[in-house]
Structures are given as structure tokens and as C-alpha cells.
Amino acid sequence: MRRGPRSTHADHVTRDFYRRLVGDGTDTSPHALHHTVRELRRRKPDRPHIWAAYVHAGT
């Protein structure tokens, strides 16, 4: 039986995105998501099913 909460890639993306967005105030949401996904892609280049679905839509 598994104990405690399970950390997922989505959890990491969410935390990193908001850290970048509110960190020093220089990242806009598209840039924060871009850099977050780029870092995940760097760590898991052979697993596009993990990072390819993150898309920013809007202005």
C-alpha cells in the first residue's frame, strides 16, 4: 500500500510555473509556462507524453 501523497509531473509543472510567475515579477504567464515546460523537456526529452500537452492559449 502506498503512503502519503504522490508527486506527479503536473504537480511539479504547477509549482514551477507559479514560482516563475510570482518570483521576481519579470515572467509573464506565456514565458513562465515556456520556461517551465522547456526545463521538463530537458529532463525528459524521450517522454513527450509528459510535456507536450502544456500549451498556453490566450494573451
Secondary structure, DSSP 4 states (H G I P E B T S, - for coil): ---SPPP-HHHHHHHHHHHHHHSSS---HHHHHHHHHHHHHHH-TT-HHHHTT------
